[in-house]
Each structure stands twice: as C-alpha cells, then as structure tokens.
C-alpha cells in the first residue's frame, strides 16, 4: 500500500508563513504556527511507517514454511472450501423453503354494479370478501423436507471430500517444492566440485601436463550444470506459486519449504487401501444422494394426490342490506395429468445412483492403483540406487579423480563419472518425490494417514 495519498493529505494547502513588514527597509520576519511542528512529526512518523511496512512484508516472505503450516493455511483460505461451505448454506436454505406452508389467498369481488336499469350504480351491488387456504394432502410437505435434509447431507459429504482434496493437493505441492529445492542443492554441489577442479586443471596446463582444451571442457561441463540449475529454479518458482495458490494467495508469501523426503517405509497391502476407500467422502456422499432421490421419487408419486382448497367468505347485498356467509371447497380432478413422466424420471434417477457410485468407486480405485504402483516402483528404484548405484558412482568418482591427478585417467573419464553421480542423485530425488506424492495421494483417498513400516533414511 502506498502512503503517498496520506502524505499528500497531510501537506499544507499553502504557505502559512505570515509576513510583517513595518518599513520597506526592515528585513522580513517569518512566523511559523505551532501546528507546523505537529505536521512535521506526523510526516516523520509516516516516513518511518513506510520504511517499516516493506521490511515486515519482506520478513514474512522470507519466513520458512513447514507442511503443517501449509496445510493449516490452505484449510483457512482456500476458496474451494469456502464455496463448499456456501453449498451447505444453500442446501439449508432450500430445506427451510421446502417446509414452508402455502400462503392464504384473500379475494374481493363486486357483482351487479355499475350497470343499467336496476343495476345502475351500487344500488343492487353484491360485495364478496373471501379467504382461501390450500391444504396439502398425502405427505407432500414431509417428502420435500426429507429431500431437503438429504440435500444438506450431500453438501456436507461433498465439503468433506473437497477438504481431503485440498489437503492432498497442498501436500503434493509442498513435496514438489521440497524436491525442487533439493535438486538445486545437488546442482550447486556438483558445480562447486567442478569449480574446485578448474584451478587444478589450469595448474596442469601451466606445467604442460594437460591441454588448454581440458580447462575449457571442464568449464563447459560446469556451465551445463548451471543451465540445468536454472531450469530447476524455474521449476521451483512454479512449485512455490502452486503452493501459494492452494493457500489462497496469488503469489508466495513464505520462504523455503522445511521438510525431509529421505525417510521411506514399506506400505501395507493394496487390499487394505481398497477397504479404506469405502469410507471416502465421495462414496459416502452417494448415501445422501440416494436418500435425496428417493424422497424426490416419493414426492413425484404424491403429486397426483389432489390438494384441497378451502375458502370462507362474507357477502353483502346492497339492495336489502343483508349479509351472508360463503363456504367453499375445491378439489382438482387428476384426470389428464397423473405426473407419469416425472415419476418415470425420478425412478430412473434413483436407479442411476448405483451406477454413478460404482463409476466413482472405479475412478478412485484407478487413482489409488496408480499411486500404489508408483509407490512400489519408487521403493524399488530407491533400493537399487541406495544399495548399489550411488555408492558405486561415488566410489568410482573418488578413484578416478585421485587417478586423474596422478595421470592415470583422462578428463573425459572424470567428467563422465561426475555426470553419473549427478544423474544418480537426481534419480534418487525423483524417486523420493514420487514416493511421497503417492503417499499423499493415497491418504487423500482414504482420509487417514497411510501406515508404513519405516526404514532408516540414507
């Protein structure tokens, strides 16, 4: 927020100096009102405030964020959850309206008036004042209330499903951000290692033990690593923005993501995942949808039952000045319209519910299956990388670097093994990211923490 409008508001509208000149030859004396001192203090305070606000904002933007903090902020500010809350309010309002009774009707009639002959003017007028009320029969109001109650249940389950989705998506975005940070660290380590090698190469060139082209080749390798690091920084910026959007912000207002992805564990069986999916709010919602559509079917079947229109009124005869009471009852005859089409539609909608729930369940099982397969695949990759690939690559790198300094290996062999170490570390980080994203996906489906048999982290 800019403070310029406030500062302009505090500026004086014109010069407040009072000039008194007794004689033309005497010097001018300037008098400053006491209010000017107050305005100077206010300006200084505003200037200090303007400097402090960006500092506070910068401090908030550089403050690290943990996964619990990200989840808490997402639950508090994600607009999808706000919209889901409003859906519950909408359903509650519809239920209130469903229980409303029909309004009574008041009618006024004037007969035999303003005509000719004996009906001229109001001499033979008949005045009718009548009050009518529609009485619903067959339990239509109760059926509407049942449908409204089921509608609230549907909205509540949908809100729970949305909450799980937001939590899962936020966890995945956080994991992606932590992984991107780690990839940048890996590139920095490799670049630093090559930068330390270049002075040794230059020394060997000066001693005549190496060609100047080797120094250029090492510099090219380091620059290629820097290119990959810039790409990783772009991915990190995207991950930060995605996480901020899930937390209800248009731009990141946090620093680095604090978390470790090194810990892994063996998951339980896929059959346990399938059993837990049955409690997913997306599937539980169909119970409320079934109740709602069943109430709508009952309401459609009750609609042909005629309602009773009861009326009571007062009639005044102007020519005799007599009064009389009018009573009436009207019932529509359901001869042509039996609401058959709406009944068929409601029956089909109710029968469709089972198929829709089955489709929804199959989609959830497919998502869970892909996540579980990715989890098992990541575990297999990590086992191979940690037990064989990474230790062997590091050992080979140390051996070749030591041998290169002794002239037993070429620079090309050294750069190749350095690249192998880098690729192994990046593959490990990718496997860790896939593992934890799969865990977050499954937890978002089952609604509970996914049990793992923890293993020691590398």
N, C-alpha and C positions, 0 to 999 in steps of 0.2 A: 504494500500500500504506500502510495506516495504521500508525503506530508506537505507537498508544495501548496495545495489549496488551503490547508490550515495556516501555513506561513503567510500566504497572501492575505488571508482573512485578518491576520494579526497585524499586518502592515498599516501604518498611519495613512489616512486618506490624503493628507497634505502636510506641508511644513507647519509645525506647531511652534516654531520659533517666533517670539514676539520681539519686534524691533522698536526700540525707542530712540529717537534722535532729538535731543533738545536743541542742538545747534548743528548746522551743517558741518562745522569744523570738528565737532567732537566725534570720537570713534563710536561705532555701533556697539551696543551691549545686547547680548543674546540671553534670553531667559528660557530655560528648559523646564517644562512642567514635571511634577513629581510622577505622573503616570508613565512618562517615558522610561524611568528606571524599571518599573514593573514590566513593561513590554520587552525591555532588554533581557530581563530574567526569563520571561516566557520564551523568547527566541532561543536563548541558550539551552533551556530545557528541551525544547522541540528538536534542536540540533542533536543533543545527546541521545534523545529517543530515536531519532532517525538513524543514528550510528549503531545503536544497540539492537534494533529490530533485525537488521540483516545478520548481525552476529548470532542472535538467538536462533534464527532460521538456519544459518549455516551449521550451528551446533546440532540442531535436530536432524539435519540432512546427513551429518557425518556419524550419527549415533548408530552403533551396530544393532542388528535385529536378530532375535532368535526365532525358532519355529513356533513356540507357544505365543510369543508376542504377535507374530504374523497371523496366526490363527485367530487370536483374540480380536485383532483389528479388523480382520475380514468378517468375522461374525457381527461386529458392531457397525460396520459401514458399508458392507456390500449391498448394492441396490437390489440385487435379485432377492435377497432375504426380505428387504423392505417391501418389495412387490408381493412376495408370498404372504407376508403379514396382512397386507391390504386385501388379498384374496379371501383370507379368513373373515375379515370385517365385512366384505361384500356378501359372503355366504350367510353371515349372521343377520345382515340386513334383509336378505331375501327370506330368511326364515321368519323374521318379525312380520314382514309383509304377508307371508303365506298364512299366518294366523289371524289376519285382520278380518273382521266381520263385514258383510256388505253394508253400505250406508243406507239409511232410510231415505225415502223419497217424499217430498212434500209437493202437492199439486193444487192448483186453484183453477176453477172453471166458472165461467159466466154464461148461462144459457138464456135464450128467449129475450134478448136485449138488443136495443138499437135497431129495431126493425120498423115495420109499418103497422098501421091499424092498432089493434090491441097490444102489439109488442113494441110500440113506439117508446123510445127512451128506456127507462128501467122499471116501468110500472108492472110488467109481468116477468121480471128477471128472476132467474133461479141461480143462486150462488152456491157453489160446491167447494169445500175445503177438505182435502183428503191427505192422509198419511199412510204410506205403504212401506212394507218391510219384506225383503226376500229372506226366506228361511231355507238354508241348505240342508238337504236330506242325504242319507246314505253314508255319512262319514267323510265327505269331501274335504272338509277343513282339516280333519285329523290326518288324512293322507297327504295333504300339502305340507303339514307340519313335519311329518315323517320324512318327506323328501327334502325339506329344508334342513333338518337335523343331519341327515346323511350327507348333504352338500357341505355342511360345516366339517364333518369328519373327513370328507375327501380333501378339502382345503388344508386341514391340519396335517394329514399324511403327506400331502404334496409339499408343505412347508418343511417337514422333516426330511424329505428326500432332497429338497433344494439345499438344506443345511449340510447334508452329507456331501453333496456335490461340491459346494463351495469349500468345505474343509479339505476334500481330496484334491481339488484343483489348486488350492493355496499351498498345500504340502508339496505337490508336484512342482509348482513354480519355485518354491523355496529350494527344493532339492536341485532343480536345474540351475539355479543361481549359485548355490554352493559348488556344484560341479564345474561351472564355468570359471569361478574364482580359482579352483584348484588347477584347472587346465592352464590358466595364465601363470600360476606359480611354477608349474612344470616347465613351461617355455622359458620363464625367467631363469630357472636353474640351469637349463641347457645353454642358454645364451651366455650366462655368466661363465660357465665352464669353457665355452669356445673363446670368449673374450680373454680368459686367462691363458689360453693356448697360443693366441696370436703373438704375444711378445716372445714366447719361446721359438716360434717359427721365424720371426724376424731375426732373432739371435742366430739361429741355424743358417739363415740366408747370409748373414754377415760373415759367418765362419766358413761359408762355402759348402756347407753340408746339405743344403736344400736349395731348390729353385725358387725364385721370387714368385712363380706361379702358385706355389703351395700356399703362400700367405694370402694371395687373392682367393684361392679356392676356399680356405677356411673362413675368410671374410664373407664370401658368398653364402656359405652354409649358415653362418650366424645371421646374416640378413634374411635368409629364407625362414629361419626360425622366428625372426621378428615379424615377418609378414604373417606367419601363422598366429603369432601372438595378437596382432592387430585384429585378425578375424575372430579370435577368441574374445577380445574386448568387445567387439560388436555383438557377439552372442550374449555376452554378459549384460550389455546395455539393454538388449531385448528382454532378457530374463528379468532384469530389475523392473522394467516397465510393466511387464506382465504381472509381476507380483504386486506392484503398486496399484494397478487397475483392480485386481481382485480385492484389495483392501480399501477400495473406494476412492483412490487418488488418481489424478490424471498424470502425475509424474512422481518419481521416487522421492520420498521424504525420510530416507534412512540410509545408513552406511552399509558396510559389508554384512553379509549373512553369516552368522556364527553357528557352525554345526560341523559334525564329522560324519563322513559316509563310510569310514573304513570298517565299522562293525557290521558283521553279517551273521546269519544263522540259518539253520535248516528249517524249512517250513513244515507245517503239518500237512496231512494228505489233502488232495483236491476234493475228496468226498466231504470232508469237514467244511470246506468252503461252500460246496453246494448246499449243505444243510443250513449253513448260516445265512445264505442268500434268501431263504424263505422268509426271514424276518426283515428283509429290506423294505423300507417305507414305500418304494414304488410298487411292490407287490401287495403290501398290506393295504394300500390305497384302494385296490380293487374290491376289497370287502365293503368299504363305504360306498364305492360306485355301484356295486350290486344292490345294496340296500336302497340307494337313491333311485335306481332304475326300477326296482321292484315297487317302490312307492309310487313312481310315475305310472307304472302299469296299472296299479290299483286305482289310481286317480282317473286314468283313461276309462277303465271299466265302470267306474262310478258316475262318470259324466252323463250317460243316458238316463240315469235316475232323475226324474223331474224335480225341480225345486218348487216350493210353494211361495206364491206372492200373496201376502195377507195385507189387507187395506181396511182402514176405518176412516170415516169422514163425517162431515156435517153439511147439511143442505138447508138453505134458507129460501122460502117462497116469498117474493116481494109483494105479490098481489094480495095474499092473505095474511102476510106477516107471520107465517108458521115456520117451524123448524123441524128437521128430521135427521135421523142418523143413517149413514150409509156404511154397510159392511160388505166386504168382498174377498173372495179367494180365487186365485187364478193358478192353473197348473198347465204347463206346456205339454203337448202330446208328442211323445217321441215316435212319430210315425215314419218320417222320411230319413231323419238323421239319427243313427244309432252309434255314432262315433266309431264306426267299424275300422276306418283307415287308421285313426290314431291308436286304436287298440293293437292292430297288427304291427304298427311301427314300434310301439312300446315293447311288445313281445319280442320282436327281432332285436331291439336294442339290448334287452335283458339277456337274450341268448348269445349275443355278440360279446358280452362281457367275459365269458370264459375263454373265448378265442383271443381276445385282446390281452388278458392276463397271461395266457400261455405264450403269446408272442413277446410280451415284455420280459417274461422269465427267460426265454431263449436268448434274448438280446443280452441280459445280464450274465447268463451263463457263458455266452460267447466272449464278453468282455473279461470276465473272470478267468476263462480258459486262456485267453491270450496273455493276460497278466501273469498267470501262474506259469505258463510256458516260458515267458520272458524271465521270470524269477529263477526257474530251474536252469535255463540256459546261462544266465549271468553267473549263477553259482559255479557251474561247470567251467566257464571261462576264468573266473577268479581263482579257482583251484589250480588250474593249469598255469595261469600267469604267475601266481604267487609261489608255487612249488617248483617251477621249472624255468619259465621264460625270463622273468625279471631277475632272479638270482644269477642265472647263466649269462644274461646280457650284461649285467653289471660286472660280473667276474671277467668276462671277455673284454669289456671296456677297460678295466683296470690293467689287465695283462697287456693289451695292445698299446695302451698309452705308455706304459712303462717300457715296452719293447720299442715303441717308436722313438722315444728319447735316446735309446741305445742303437737306433738304426736298423732294427730287425723287422720293422713293419713300415708300410708306406702310409702317407697321409690319407689316401683314399680308403684304406682299411680302417684307419682310426675314425674318419668321419662316418663311414658305413656303420660301425658298431655303435657310435654315438646316436645315429639315427635309429638304430634298432632299440636302444634303451628308451629313447623318446617315444617311439611307437608303442613299446610295451607299457610304459607308464600311462600313456593316453588311453590305450585299450583297457587297462585296469580301471581308470577313472570312468570310462564309458560303461563298463560292466557294473561298477558300483552305482552309477546313476540309474541304469536300467533296473537293477535290483531294488533300490529304494523306491523308484517310481512304481514298480509293480506292487510293492507292499502298500504304498499309499492308495493305489487303485483298488486293491482288494479290500482294504479297510474301508474305503468309501462305499463299497458294495455291501459288506456285511455289517457295517455300523459299529464294529468293535475292533480293538487292537488285534492284529493278526499274530498269533502265538508263534514264536520262533525259538528253536534251540540255539542259543547264542554260541558263536565261535569267537575265538580270540582274534582281534584285529591285527593287521600287519603293522 
